[in-house]
Amino acid sequence: MANHNNKVLTWTASEYIDHQRGPGWYLALAAATILIAAIVFVWSKDYFAVGTIFVVSFIVASVAHWKPSQIEYELSSKGIKIGDKLYPFSLFKTFSVVRETDLLSLVFIPIKRLMPPVSVFLDEINEDKAVSIIGEHLPMEDRVLDGVERLSRRLKF
C-alpha cells in the first residue's frame, strides 16, 4: 500500500527469500558434511573439529527449515522503518536496487564499516516511488550480487 501524498511508502514483504528445499537438498548437505568431516579427520586426526563440522551442519539444516516471517516496511523522509526499528538515511552512504529472480531488493550501504548492508524486498510496482523517496536523501549506485550472495542463492540459502 502506498501513500503518495505524504511521500510515504508502506508495504509488507518476506524478511528473506523462502527457497524450497526438498529431500535432495538435505541429502546433499549430509553428503557434503560427511565428505568434509572425513577430509578434516584424515588431515588433522582431530575429533573435536569433526564434531564441530557435524554440529554446524545440524544448525544449518535447522535454520534452513525455518520459514520467513512477513515484515512491515515503511519508507519516508525519516528513513526506512523495518518492523519497529527505524534506520535514518544518515546511517547510509548509498543505496542500490538489486534484481533477484522475480523480486527486487533495496540495499542500503552503511557509512560504518562494521555495519552490514540493510536489504529489504520490494515489488516492482513500488520501485519508482521507493527510488524517488530514497533518491532525495541518498545517491543511487549500481550494484550486483557479490560472490557470497551468488553462492548463497545457488545453495538456496
N, C-alpha and C positions, 0 to 999 in steps of 0.2 A: 504494500500500500504506500502510496506516495502523497505527500502534501506539497503541492507545487507553489503555494502562495508564500510560505514562510521559508522556503529553501531548506526543507527538512525532508529526508527520505527515510522511511522505516520499512523493514521487511523482516521476514523470518526465513532462516536457511539452516541447513545442517552445519554442525561445527566442523565436520571433515567429510571427505568422500567415503561413502559406505561401499567398499568393494565387496562383491560377492565372492566368498571363498568356499569352494566345495571341498569334499574329502581329499581330492588330489592335492590341493594346496597344503593341507595339514600333513599328508604323507610325504610331500616334497620337503617340508620343514623337518619332519622326523628323520628323513634320509640325510639331509644336509647336516643335521645335528650329529647324527651317528658318524658321518664321514669326518666332520671337523673334529669331533671328540677323539676319533681313532688317530687322526694325524697328530693332534696335540699330544696324545698319550705316547705314541711312537717316538715323537720328537723330544718330549720332556720327561716322560715317566712320572708325571705329576697328577695324582688322583684328585687333588683339590681343583686344578684347572679343568679337568674333565667334568667334575661335578658342577662346577660353575657354568660350564657350557650347557649342561642339561637344565640347570635351574633357569638360566637366561632364556633358553628355548621354550621352556614351560611358560615363562612370563610372556614371551612374545605370542605364543598360541593363545593364552588367556586374553591378552589385550586385543588380539585380532578378532576375537569372538564378540567384543563389545559392540553395541550399536550406537551411532552418534545421536546426540540429542539435538533438538531444534532450538535455536537461539534467536532471540530478538535483537535486531541491529537497528541503530539509528544514526544517521549521518546528518550533521548540521554544521553551522558555522563554529560551534564549540569543539567539534572533533568527531570521532567515531565512538559510539557507545555500543559495547558488546555485552549483552545481558545488563548487569547493573554497573559495569565498570566503564568509565569514560576515559578515552585516550585523547587528550588535546592534540591538535595538529602541531603544537610547538615541540612535541616529542620526536617528530619525524622530519627527515630532510627531503625525501621524495616519496612518490607513490608510483605504482605501475598497475596496469591491467594485464593479467596473465590469463590466457585462454587454456583451459584444461578440459579435454574431451568435450562434453556438451555443456560444461559450466565455465564461468569465468570467475576469477578472484581478483580482489583488490589487495595489493600487497603494499604495506607501508614500511618503508625503510627507516629505522630509527637513527637518531643522532648518536646515541650512546653505543659504543662498540659491543658491549656485552648483552645488550637487549636484543632478543631475537626479532626478526621481522614480524609484523602483525598481518595476518592474512585472513580475509573473510570472503565467503562465496556470495555471488550476486547473479541474478538472472539478467539476460541480455536486454530485457525490456527497460530496466532501470539504469543501464550502463551510462547513457548520455547524461542523465540527471546527476548521477553519482560523480562522474568526471567533472561536471560543471561545478558542483558544490566544492569538491576537493581542490579543483584547479584554482579556486580563488585563494587558497591558502598554501598549497604545496606545488612544486613543479612536478610534471609527469615525466617519467623516463621509461624507455623501452626496456623490457626485461623478459628473459626466457627462463624456463626452469633450469636450475643448475644440475650438476651431476647427481648429487644426493637426492634431489627431488625427483629426477627422472628415474633413478633406481628404485626409489620408494614407490612410484606409480607402477613401475614394471613388476615389482614384487607384490603389488596390490596391498600396500600398507599405508 
